[in-house]
Amino acid sequence: MDLRFGDSEPTDDERAAVDELLGPPASSWEGAERTAEDLRYSRGGRAARDRRDLLLPGLHALNDRIGWISRGALAHLCRRLTVPPAEAYGVATSYALFSVSPRPTTVLHVCTDLTCTAAGAAALCAGLASRLDCDDRVTVRHSPCLGLCERAPAALTIKAGDPVRTAVSAPATVEAAVLAATAPDSAPEEPPARAAVPQAGDPPPTPRKEQTGVPAPPPPPLLTRVGVVDPASLDDYRAHGGYRALRRALTLGPTATLREIVDSGLVGQGDAAFPSGPGPRATPVGVAWQAVASRPGHPHHLVCNASASGPGAFTDRVLMEGDPYALVEAMTIAAYAVGAPHGYLYLRGEHPRAARRMRRAVERARARGLLGDDILGRGHSFDIEIRRGAGAYVCGEETAVLRSIEGYRPEPRPTPPFPTEKGLFGAPTVVADVETLLHVLPILAGGPAAYRSGLVSVSGGVERPGVYELPSGTTLGELLTRAGVRPGLRAVLLGGAAGRFVRPDEVDVPVRSGVVIAFDGTVPLSRLLLRVAEFFRDESCGSCVPCRIGTVRQAEALRRIVDRAGPAAADDVTLLAEVGRAMRDASLCGLGRNAWNAVESGVERLGVYG
């Protein structure tokens, strides 16, 4: 393919989509009509290059308006930002939600990942194929996890246009998904966020037996407002304790605020994709934030990474849909503590309702003086910019998400230097997930001892799937009992695709935060392992050889094991171990280093072959 694009020109709609985002071009160097003055000297190139971070929003603008990204459209966007076409093409093809090939304006994404597979995604896909294969207005795409696991199986419709329309079907039936694809405006509304929080409305938990005589702990602090406050109302949020923590932080000052967070012992919660490990994630949050605050380089940056997209991970979506102002307040406190005047909220493109609610919360907070200049009259200035991802699991890694925001392919960077030293745009940066940030609110409102719980998203073979907030010391068995595990439990996956399987007799292990997926015998475990391997194969960014090659070889070996099983698979089991160790030892980021975890535990502990 010629990646120079030559004389390719955009259509009027494509040009309008880009120019509405970037404004009219200032000179011929950005695509305006050439003038005699333009021929004498270069003008505007440096300013355009400084806007390279708008490449991803520009690709979204085209994909939202047209449904795909043509050569002419990409060439026009590249001229506006002076980005080499080959680089922009590499960025566009990094994301699952974009297409550089013609396709219908309506795309129906059907999740075929672990939880949805166990809930009947194969039958759903077969039914949709029989109904929509002859409809040239709709294309059906098998999708990795859509983050709707508590309502599996799930489907997401995106209909391009001005404006773009979306519709979620979950739990999806053939009829509901077809209706969403052909008439998205007529699709039923999604259930409220409260439906994904089984603890909503529960009485305060009772003490354990060994705690007899000790008062029961208060209700869970992170989920206490979900399903209680109106997520669209700033006044309702404030009536339920909102902005109390920010006021206290502004009274304490940045240094004392950081001290409260350090004293709490708060550590990064990570996510289903990239568990805590060597590097900044293993460092207490307060210590890492102090490192950024003390750096001489300015401006400092704050990035909330809400793009956790591994199978079974939907906590971020529930929190942003049910309590959006809490995240705005938490980001404001974090920015105040580290001296960041600007923050980025990077969220998944597959979560349109969360994006709408967060955008509304940011706009209303700004209108009420809670974002922008001189917040609450205390001299602190901070604002939030929302960036949508477009389907890239690797963006769960903290350096990959920074490159995505900057307008490059979402590939992890070698560390050190860590983001706390050299992060977004080369400046000291705090990168934190949603749960970690929200812990700041009870810590500032109730003191360091308020950090005592964690969030777990539970899905699969349970009667009450959803997000649970657990006190320290809760075991997996207790969680499954609370969620109502169904008969026939065969295995539990802890930590999502990057985690490990445990047997039903091993549930007496503590669980604090992350992902839990329960499986019965509905789907053979060998096929679940194959789906895990295919997931990592498809999501590898290809930046390093161990992951790029290893994930492919892992999937090939598991395919052979699934097809023939028995003793004949022994050689491939040996190969899996060799490939897995190579990925774990030599991969650049957590994706490759953890790609073998679930496979290893499934083969060694569950005996899924033979």
Secondary structure as a PSIPRED ss2 file (coil, helix, strand):
# PSIPRED VFORMAT (PSIPRED V4.0)

   1 M C   1.000  0.000  0.000
   2 D C   1.000  0.000  0.000
   3 L C   1.000  0.000  0.000
   4 R C   1.000  0.000  0.000
   5 F C   1.000  0.000  0.000
   6 G C   1.000  0.000  0.000
   7 D C   1.000  0.000  0.000
   8 S C   1.000  0.000  0.000
   9 E C   1.000  0.000  0.000
  10 P C   1.000  0.000  0.000
  11 T C   1.000  0.000  0.000
  12 D H   0.000  1.000  0.000
  13 D H   0.000  1.000  0.000
  14 E H   0.000  1.000  0.000
  15 R H   0.000  1.000  0.000
  16 A H   0.000  1.000  0.000
  17 A H   0.000  1.000  0.000
  18 V H   0.000  1.000  0.000
  19 D H   0.000  1.000  0.000
  20 E H   0.000  1.000  0.000
  21 L H   0.000  1.000  0.000
  22 L H   0.000  1.000  0.000
  23 G C   1.000  0.000  0.000
  24 P C   1.000  0.000  0.000
  25 P C   1.000  0.000  0.000
  26 A C   1.000  0.000  0.000
  27 S C   1.000  0.000  0.000
  28 S H   0.000  1.000  0.000
  29 W H   0.000  1.000  0.000
  30 E H   0.000  1.000  0.000
  31 G C   1.000  0.000  0.000
  32 A C   1.000  0.000  0.000
  33 E C   1.000  0.000  0.000
  34 R C   1.000  0.000  0.000
  35 T C   1.000  0.000  0.000
  36 A H   0.000  1.000  0.000
  37 E H   0.000  1.000  0.000
  38 D H   0.000  1.000  0.000
  39 L H   0.000  1.000  0.000
  40 R H   0.000  1.000  0.000
  41 Y C   1.000  0.000  0.000
  42 S C   1.000  0.000  0.000
  43 R C   1.000  0.000  0.000
  44 G C   1.000  0.000  0.000
  45 G H   0.000  1.000  0.000
  46 R H   0.000  1.000  0.000
  47 A H   0.000  1.000  0.000
  48 A H   0.000  1.000  0.000
  49 R H   0.000  1.000  0.000
  50 D C   1.000  0.000  0.000
  51 R C   1.000  0.000  0.000
  52 R H   0.000  1.000  0.000
  53 D H   0.000  1.000  0.000
  54 L H   0.000  1.000  0.000
  55 L H   0.000  1.000  0.000
  56 L H   0.000  1.000  0.000
  57 P H   0.000  1.000  0.000
  58 G H   0.000  1.000  0.000
  59 L H   0.000  1.000  0.000
  60 H H   0.000  1.000  0.000
  61 A H   0.000  1.000  0.000
  62 L H   0.000  1.000  0.000
  63 N H   0.000  1.000  0.000
  64 D H   0.000  1.000  0.000
  65 R H   0.000  1.000  0.000
  66 I H   0.000  1.000  0.000
  67 G C   1.000  0.000  0.000
  68 W C   1.000  0.000  0.000
  69 I C   1.000  0.000  0.000
  70 S C   1.000  0.000  0.000
  71 R H   0.000  1.000  0.000
  72 G H   0.000  1.000  0.000
  73 A H   0.000  1.000  0.000
  74 L H   0.000  1.000  0.000
  75 A H   0.000  1.000  0.000
  76 H H   0.000  1.000  0.000
  77 L H   0.000  1.000  0.000
  78 C H   0.000  1.000  0.000
  79 R H   0.000  1.000  0.000
  80 R H   0.000  1.000  0.000
  81 L H   0.000  1.000  0.000
  82 T C   1.000  0.000  0.000
  83 V C   1.000  0.000  0.000
  84 P C   1.000  0.000  0.000
  85 P H   0.000  1.000  0.000
  86 A H   0.000  1.000  0.000
  87 E H   0.000  1.000  0.000
  88 A H   0.000  1.000  0.000
  89 Y H   0.000  1.000  0.000
  90 G H   0.000  1.000  0.000
  91 V H   0.000  1.000  0.000
  92 A H   0.000  1.000  0.000
  93 T C   1.000  0.000  0.000
  94 S C   1.000  0.000  0.000
  95 Y C   1.000  0.000  0.000
  96 A C   1.000  0.000  0.000
  97 L C   1.000  0.000  0.000
  98 F C   1.000  0.000  0.000
  99 S C   1.000  0.000  0.000
 100 V C   1.000  0.000  0.000
 101 S C   1.000  0.000  0.000
 102 P C   1.000  0.000  0.000
 103 R C   1.000  0.000  0.000
 104 P C   1.000  0.000  0.000
 105 T C   1.000  0.000  0.000
 106 T E   0.000  0.000  1.000
 107 V E   0.000  0.000  1.000
 108 L E   0.000  0.000  1.000
 109 H E   0.000  0.000  1.000
 110 V E   0.000  0.000  1.000
 111 C E   0.000  0.000  1.000
 112 T C   1.000  0.000  0.000
 113 D C   1.000  0.000  0.000
 114 L H   0.000  1.000  0.000
 115 T H   0.000  1.000  0.000
 116 C H   0.000  1.000  0.000
 117 T H   0.000  1.000  0.000
 118 A H   0.000  1.000  0.000
 119 A C   1.000  0.000  0.000
 120 G C   1.000  0.000  0.000
 121 A H   0.000  1.000  0.000
 122 A H   0.000  1.000  0.000
 123 A H   0.000  1.000  0.000
 124 L H   0.000  1.000  0.000
 125 C H   0.000  1.000  0.000
 126 A H   0.000  1.000  0.000
 127 G H   0.000  1.000  0.000
 128 L H   0.000  1.000  0.000
 129 A H   0.000  1.000  0.000
 130 S H   0.000  1.000  0.000
 131 R H   0.000  1.000  0.000
 132 L H   0.000  1.000  0.000
 133 D C   1.000  0.000  0.000
 134 C C   1.000  0.000  0.000
 135 D C   1.000  0.000  0.000
 136 D C   1.000  0.000  0.000
 137 R C   1.000  0.000  0.000
 138 V E   0.000  0.000  1.000
 139 T E   0.000  0.000  1.000
 140 V E   0.000  0.000  1.000
 141 R E   0.000  0.000  1.000
 142 H E   0.000  0.000  1.000
 143 S E   0.000  0.000  1.000
 144 P C   1.000  0.000  0.000
 145 C C   1.000  0.000  0.000
 146 L C   1.000  0.000  0.000
 147 G C   1.000  0.000  0.000
 148 L C   1.000  0.000  0.000
 149 C H   0.000  1.000  0.000
 150 E H   0.000  1.000  0.000
 151 R H   0.000  1.000  0.000
 152 A C   1.000  0.000  0.000
 153 P C   1.000  0.000  0.000
 154 A C   1.000  0.000  0.000
 155 A E   0.000  0.000  1.000
 156 L E   0.000  0.000  1.000
 157 T E   0.000  0.000  1.000
 158 I E   0.000  0.000  1.000
 159 K E   0.000  0.000  1.000
 160 A C   1.000  0.000  0.000
 161 G C   1.000  0.000  0.000
 162 D C   1.000  0.000  0.000
 163 P C   1.000  0.000  0.000
 164 V C   1.000  0.000  0.000
 165 R E   0.000  0.000  1.000
 166 T E   0.000  0.000  1.000
 167 A E   0.000  0.000  1.000
 168 V E   0.000  0.000  1.000
 169 S E   0.000  0.000  1.000
 170 A C   1.000  0.000  0.000
 171 P C   1.000  0.000  0.000
 172 A C   1.000  0.000  0.000
 173 T C   1.000  0.000  0.000
 174 V H   0.000  1.000  0.000
 175 E H   0.000  1.000  0.000
 176 A H   0.000  1.000  0.000
 177 A H   0.000  1.000  0.000
 178 V H   0.000  1.000  0.000
 179 L H   0.000  1.000  0.000
 180 A H   0.000  1.000  0.000
 181 A H   0.000  1.000  0.000
 182 T H   0.000  1.000  0.000
 183 A C   1.000  0.000  0.000
 184 P H   0.000  1.000  0.000
 185 D H   0.000  1.000  0.000
 186 S H   0.000  1.000  0.000
 187 A C   1.000  0.000  0.000
 188 P C   1.000  0.000  0.000
 189 E C   1.000  0.000  0.000
 190 E C   1.000  0.000  0.000
 191 P C   1.000  0.000  0.000
 192 P C   1.000  0.000  0.000
 193 A H   0.000  1.000  0.000
 194 R H   0.000  1.000  0.000
 195 A H   0.000  1.000  0.000
 196 A H   0.000  1.000  0.000
 197 V C   1.000  0.000  0.000
 198 P C   1.000  0.000  0.000
 199 Q C   1.000  0.000  0.000
 200 A C   1.000  0.000  0.000
 201 G C   1.000  0.000  0.000
 202 D C   1.000  0.000  0.000
 203 P C   1.000  0.000  0.000
 204 P C   1.000  0.000  0.000
 205 P C   1.000  0.000  0.000
 206 T C   1.000  0.000  0.000
 207 P C   1.000  0.000  0.000
 208 R C   1.000  0.000  0.000
 209 K H   0.000  1.000  0.000
 210 E H   0.000  1.000  0.000
 211 Q H   0.000  1.000  0.000
 212 T C   1.000  0.000  0.000
 213 G C   1.000  0.000  0.000
 214 V C   1.000  0.000  0.000
 215 P C   1.000  0.000  0.000
 216 A C   1.000  0.000  0.000
 217 P C   1.000  0.000  0.000
 218 P C   1.000  0.000  0.000
 219 P C   1.000  0.000  0.000
 220 P C   1.000  0.000  0.000
 221 P C   1.000  0.000  0.000
 222 L C   1.000  0.000  0.000
 223 L C   1.000  0.000  0.000
 224 T C   1.000  0.000  0.000
 225 R C   1.000  0.000  0.000
 226 V C   1.000  0.000  0.000
 227 G C   1.000  0.000  0.000
 228 V C   1.000  0.000  0.000
 229 V C   1.000  0.000  0.000
 230 D C   1.000  0.000  0.000
 231 P C   1.000  0.000  0.000
 232 A C   1.000  0.000  0.000
 233 S C   1.000  0.000  0.000
 234 L H   0.000  1.000  0.000
 235 D H   0.000  1.000  0.000
 236 D H   0.000  1.000  0.000
 237 Y H   0.000  1.000  0.000
 238 R H   0.000  1.000  0.000
 239 A H   0.000  1.000  0.000
 240 H C   1.000  0.000  0.000
 241 G C   1.000  0.000  0.000
 242 G C   1.000  0.000  0.000
 243 Y C   1.000  0.000  0.000
 244 R H   0.000  1.000  0.000
 245 A H   0.000  1.000  0.000
 246 L H   0.000  1.000  0.000
 247 R H   0.000  1.000  0.000
 248 R H   0.000  1.000  0.000
 249 A H   0.000  1.000  0.000
 250 L H   0.000  1.000  0.000
 251 T H   0.000  1.000  0.000
 252 L H   0.000  1.000  0.000
 253 G C   1.000  0.000  0.000
 254 P H   0.000  1.000  0.000
 255 T H   0.000  1.000  0.000
 256 A H   0.000  1.000  0.000
 257 T H   0.000  1.000  0.000
 258 L H   0.000  1.000  0.000
 259 R H   0.000  1.000  0.000
 260 E H   0.000  1.000  0.000
 261 I H   0.000  1.000  0.000
 262 V H   0.000  1.000  0.000
 263 D H   0.000  1.000  0.000
 264 S H   0.000  1.000  0.000
 265 G C   1.000  0.000  0.000
 266 L C   1.000  0.000  0.000
 267 V E   0.000  0.000  1.000
 268 G C   1.000  0.000  0.000
 269 Q C   1.000  0.000  0.000
 270 G C   1.000  0.000  0.000
 271 D C   1.000  0.000  0.000
 272 A C   1.000  0.000  0.000
 273 A C   1.000  0.000  0.000
 274 F C   1.000  0.000  0.000
 275 P C   1.000  0.000  0.000
 276 S C   1.000  0.000  0.000
 277 G C   1.000  0.000  0.000
 278 P C   1.000  0.000  0.000
 279 G C   1.000  0.000  0.000
 280 P H   0.000  1.000  0.000
 281 R H   0.000  1.000  0.000
 282 A H   0.000  1.000  0.000
 283 T C   1.000  0.000  0.000
 284 P E   0.000  0.000  1.000
 285 V H   0.000  1.000  0.000
 286 G H   0.000  1.000  0.000
 287 V H   0.000  1.000  0.000
 288 A H   0.000  1.000  0.000
 289 W H   0.000  1.000  0.000
 290 Q H   0.000  1.000  0.000
 291 A H   0.000  1.000  0.000
 292 V H   0.000  1.000  0.000
 293 A H   0.000  1.000  0.000
 294 S C   1.000  0.000  0.000
 295 R C   1.000  0.000  0.000
 296 P C   1.000  0.000  0.000
 297 G C   1.000  0.000  0.000
 298 H C   1.000  0.000  0.000
 299 P C   1.000  0.000  0.000
 300 H C   1.000  0.000  0.000
 301 H E   0.000  0.000  1.000
 302 L E   0.000  0.000  1.000
 303 V E   0.000  0.000  1.000
 304 C E   0.000  0.000  1.000
 305 N E   0.000  0.000  1.000
 306 A E   0.000  0.000  1.000
 307 S C   1.000  0.000  0.000
 308 A C   1.000  0.000  0.000
 309 S C   1.000  0.000  0.000
 310 G C   1.000  0.000  0.000
 311 P C   1.000  0.000  0.000
 312 G C   1.000  0.000  0.000
 313 A C   1.000  0.000  0.000
 314 F C   1.000  0.000  0.000
 315 T H   0.000  1.000  0.000
 316 D H   0.000  1.000  0.000
 317 R H   0.000  1.000  0.000
 318 V H   0.000  1.000  0.000
 319 L H   0.000  1.000  0.000
 320 M H   0.000  1.000  0.000
 321 E H   0.000  1.000  0.000
 322 G H   0.000  1.000  0.000
 323 D C   1.000  0.000  0.000
 324 P H   0.000  1.000  0.000
 325 Y H   0.000  1.000  0.000
 326 A H   0.000  1.000  0.000
 327 L H   0.000  1.000  0.000
 328 V H   0.000  1.000  0.000
 329 E H   0.000  1.000  0.000
 330 A H   0.000  1.000  0.000
 331 M H   0.000  1.000  0.000
 332 T H   0.000  1.000  0.000
 333 I H   0.000  1.000  0.000
 334 A H   0.000  1.000  0.000
 335 A H   0.000  1.000  0.000
 336 Y H   0.000  1.000  0.000
 337 A H   0.000  1.000  0.000
 338 V H   0.000  1.000  0.000
 339 G C   1.000  0.000  0.000
 340 A C   1.000  0.000  0.000
 341 P C   1.000  0.000  0.000
 342 H E   0.000  0.000  1.000
 343 G E   0.000  0.000  1.000
 344 Y E   0.000  0.000  1.000
 345 L E   0.000  0.000  1.000
 346 Y E   0.000  0.000  1.000
 347 L E   0.000  0.000  1.000
 348 R C   1.000  0.000  0.000
 349 G C   1.000  0.000  0.000
 350 E C   1.000  0.000  0.000
 351 H C   1.000  0.000  0.000
 352 P H   0.000  1.000  0.000
 353 R H   0.000  1.000  0.000
 354 A H   0.000  1.000  0.000
 355 A H   0.000  1.000  0.000
 356 R H   0.000  1.000  0.000
 357 R H   0.000  1.000  0.000
 358 M H   0.000  1.000  0.000
 359 R H   0.000  1.000  0.000
 360 R H   0.000  1.000  0.000
 361 A H   0.000  1.000  0.000
 362 V H   0.000  1.000  0.000
 363 E H   0.000  1.000  0.000
 364 R H   0.000  1.000  0.000
 365 A H   0.000  1.000  0.000
 366 R H   0.000  1.000  0.000
 367 A H   0.000  1.000  0.000
 368 R C   1.000  0.000  0.000
 369 G C   1.000  0.000  0.000
 370 L C   1.000  0.000  0.000
 371 L C   1.000  0.000  0.000
 372 G E   0.000  0.000  1.000
 373 D E   0.000  0.000  1.000
 374 D E   0.000  0.000  1.000
 375 I E   0.000  0.000  1.000
 376 L C   1.000  0.000  0.000
 377 G C   1.000  0.000  0.000
 378 R C   1.000  0.000  0.000
 379 G C   1.000  0.000  0.000
 380 H E   0.000  0.000  1.000
 381 S E   0.000  0.000  1.000
 382 F E   0.000  0.000  1.000
 383 D E   0.000  0.000  1.000
 384 I E   0.000  0.000  1.000
 385 E E   0.000  0.000  1.000
 386 I E   0.000  0.000  1.000
 387 R E   0.000  0.000  1.000
 388 R E   0.000  0.000  1.000
 389 G C   1.000  0.000  0.000
 390 A C   1.000  0.000  0.000
 391 G C   1.000  0.000  0.000
 392 A C   1.000  0.000  0.000
 393 Y H   0.000  1.000  0.000
 394 V H   0.000  1.000  0.000
 395 C H   0.000  1.000  0.000
 396 G H   0.000  1.000  0.000
 397 E C   1.000  0.000  0.000
 398 E H   0.000  1.000  0.000
 399 T H   0.000  1.000  0.000
 400 A H   0.000  1.000  0.000
 401 V H   0.000  1.000  0.000
 402 L H   0.000  1.000  0.000
 403 R H   0.000  1.000  0.000
 404 S H   0.000  1.000  0.000
 405 I H   0.000  1.000  0.000
 406 E H   0.000  1.000  0.000
 407 G C   1.000  0.000  0.000
 408 Y C   1.000  0.000  0.000
 409 R C   1.000  0.000  0.000
 410 P C   1.000  0.000  0.000
 411 E C   1.000  0.000  0.000
 412 P C   1.000  0.000  0.000
 413 R C   1.000  0.000  0.000
 414 P C   1.000  0.000  0.000
 415 T C   1.000  0.000  0.000
 416 P C   1.000  0.000  0.000
 417 P C   1.000  0.000  0.000
 418 F C   1.000  0.000  0.000
 419 P C   1.000  0.000  0.000
 420 T C   1.000  0.000  0.000
 421 E C   1.000  0.000  0.000
 422 K C   1.000  0.000  0.000
 423 G C   1.000  0.000  0.000
 424 L H   0.000  1.000  0.000
 425 F H   0.000  1.000  0.000
 426 G H   0.000  1.000  0.000
 427 A C   1.000  0.000  0.000
 428 P C   1.000  0.000  0.000
 429 T E   0.000  0.000  1.000
 430 V E   0.000  0.000  1.000
 431 V E   0.000  0.000  1.000
 432 A E   0.000  0.000  1.000
 433 D E   0.000  0.000  1.000
 434 V H   0.000  1.000  0.000
 435 E H   0.000  1.000  0.000
 436 T H   0.000  1.000  0.000
 437 L H   0.000  1.000  0.000
 438 L H   0.000  1.000  0.000
 439 H H   0.000  1.000  0.000
 440 V H   0.000  1.000  0.000
 441 L H   0.000  1.000  0.000
 442 P H   0.000  1.000  0.000
 443 I H   0.000  1.000  0.000
 444 L H   0.000  1.000  0.000
 445 A H   0.000  1.000  0.000
 446 G H   0.000  1.000  0.000
 447 G C   1.000  0.000  0.000
 448 P H   0.000  1.000  0.000
 449 A H   0.000  1.000  0.000
 450 A H   0.000  1.000  0.000
 451 Y C   1.000  0.000  0.000
 452 R C   1.000  0.000  0.000
 453 S E   0.000  0.000  1.000
 454 G E   0.000  0.000  1.000
 455 L E   0.000  0.000  1.000
 456 V E   0.000  0.000  1.000
 457 S E   0.000  0.000  1.000
 458 V E   0.000  0.000  1.000
 459 S E   0.000  0.000  1.000
 460 G E   0.000  0.000  1.000
 461 G C   1.000  0.000  0.000
 462 V E   0.000  0.000  1.000
 463 E C   1.000  0.000  0.000
 464 R C   1.000  0.000  0.000
 465 P C   1.000  0.000  0.000
 466 G E   0.000  0.000  1.000
 467 V E   0.000  0.000  1.000
 468 Y E   0.000  0.000  1.000
 469 E E   0.000  0.000  1.000
 470 L E   0.000  0.000  1.000
 471 P E   0.000  0.000  1.000
 472 S C   1.000  0.000  0.000
 473 G C   1.000  0.000  0.000
 474 T C   1.000  0.000  0.000
 475 T E   0.000  0.000  1.000
 476 L H   0.000  1.000  0.000
 477 G H   0.000  1.000  0.000
 478 E H   0.000  1.000  0.000
 479 L H   0.000  1.000  0.000
 480 L H   0.000  1.000  0.000
 481 T H   0.000  1.000  0.000
 482 R H   0.000  1.000  0.000
 483 A H   0.000  1.000  0.000
 484 G C   1.000  0.000  0.000
 485 V E   0.000  0.000  1.000
 486 R C   1.000  0.000  0.000
 487 P C   1.000  0.000  0.000
 488 G C   1.000  0.000  0.000
 489 L C   1.000  0.000  0.000
 490 R C   1.000  0.000  0.000
 491 A E   0.000  0.000  1.000
 492 V E   0.000  0.000  1.000
 493 L E   0.000  0.000  1.000
 494 L E   0.000  0.000  1.000
 495 G C   1.000  0.000  0.000
 496 G H   0.000  1.000  0.000
 497 A H   0.000  1.000  0.000
 498 A H   0.000  1.000  0.000
 499 G C   1.000  0.000  0.000
 500 R E   0.000  0.000  1.000
 501 F E   0.000  0.000  1.000
 502 V E   0.000  0.000  1.000
 503 R C   1.000  0.000  0.000
 504 P H   0.000  1.000  0.000
 505 D H   0.000  1.000  0.000
 506 E H   0.000  1.000  0.000
 507 V C   1.000  0.000  0.000
 508 D C   1.000  0.000  0.000
 509 V C   1.000  0.000  0.000
 510 P E   0.000  0.000  1.000
 511 V C   1.000  0.000  0.000
 512 R C   1.000  0.000  0.000
 513 S C   1.000  0.000  0.000
 514 G E   0.000  0.000  1.000
 515 V E   0.000  0.000  1.000
 516 V E   0.000  0.000  1.000
 517 I E   0.000  0.000  1.000
 518 A E   0.000  0.000  1.000
 519 F E   0.000  0.000  1.000
 520 D C   1.000  0.000  0.000
 521 G C   1.000  0.000  0.000
 522 T C   1.000  0.000  0.000
 523 V C   1.000  0.000  0.000
 524 P C   1.000  0.000  0.000
 525 L H   0.000  1.000  0.000
 526 S H   0.000  1.000  0.000
 527 R H   0.000  1.000  0.000
 528 L H   0.000  1.000  0.000
 529 L H   0.000  1.000  0.000
 530 L H   0.000  1.000  0.000
 531 R H   0.000  1.000  0.000
 532 V H   0.000  1.000  0.000
 533 A H   0.000  1.000  0.000
 534 E H   0.000  1.000  0.000
 535 F H   0.000  1.000  0.000
 536 F H   0.000  1.000  0.000
 537 R H   0.000  1.000  0.000
 538 D H   0.000  1.000  0.000
 539 E H   0.000  1.000  0.000
 540 S C   1.000  0.000  0.000
 541 C C   1.000  0.000  0.000
 542 G C   1.000  0.000  0.000
 543 S C   1.000  0.000  0.000
 544 C C   1.000  0.000  0.000
 545 V H   0.000  1.000  0.000
 546 P H   0.000  1.000  0.000
 547 C H   0.000  1.000  0.000
 548 R H   0.000  1.000  0.000
 549 I H   0.000  1.000  0.000
 550 G H   0.000  1.000  0.000
 551 T H   0.000  1.000  0.000
 552 V H   0.000  1.000  0.000
 553 R H   0.000  1.000  0.000
 554 Q H   0.000  1.000  0.000
 555 A H   0.000  1.000  0.000
 556 E H   0.000  1.000  0.000
 557 A H   0.000  1.000  0.000
 558 L H   0.000  1.000  0.000
 559 R H   0.000  1.000  0.000
 560 R H   0.000  1.000  0.000
 561 I H   0.000  1.000  0.000
 562 V H   0.000  1.000  0.000
 563 D H   0.000  1.000  0.000
 564 R H   0.000  1.000  0.000
 565 A C   1.000  0.000  0.000
 566 G C   1.000  0.000  0.000
 567 P H   0.000  1.000  0.000
 568 A H   0.000  1.000  0.000
 569 A H   0.000  1.000  0.000
 570 A H   0.000  1.000  0.000
 571 D H   0.000  1.000  0.000
 572 D H   0.000  1.000  0.000
 573 V H   0.000  1.000  0.000
 574 T H   0.000  1.000  0.000
 575 L H   0.000  1.000  0.000
 576 L H   0.000  1.000  0.000
 577 A H   0.000  1.000  0.000
 578 E H   0.000  1.000  0.000
 579 V H   0.000  1.000  0.000
 580 G H   0.000  1.000  0.000
 581 R H   0.000  1.000  0.000
 582 A H   0.000  1.000  0.000
 583 M H   0.000  1.000  0.000
 584 R H   0.000  1.000  0.000
 585 D H   0.000  1.000  0.000
 586 A H   0.000  1.000  0.000
 587 S C   1.000  0.000  0.000
 588 L C   1.000  0.000  0.000
 589 C C   1.000  0.000  0.000
 590 G H   0.000  1.000  0.000
 591 L H   0.000  1.000  0.000
 592 G H   0.000  1.000  0.000
 593 R H   0.000  1.000  0.000
 594 N C   1.000  0.000  0.000
 595 A C   1.000  0.000  0.000
 596 W C   1.000  0.000  0.000
 597 N H   0.000  1.000  0.000
 598 A H   0.000  1.000  0.000
 599 V H   0.000  1.000  0.000
 600 E H   0.000  1.000  0.000
 601 S H   0.000  1.000  0.000
 602 G H   0.000  1.000  0.000
 603 V H   0.000  1.000  0.000
 604 E H   0.000  1.000  0.000
 605 R H   0.000  1.000  0.000
 606 L H   0.000  1.000  0.000
 607 G C   1.000  0.000  0.000
 608 V C   1.000  0.000  0.000
 609 Y C   1.000  0.000  0.000
 610 G C   1.000  0.000  0.000
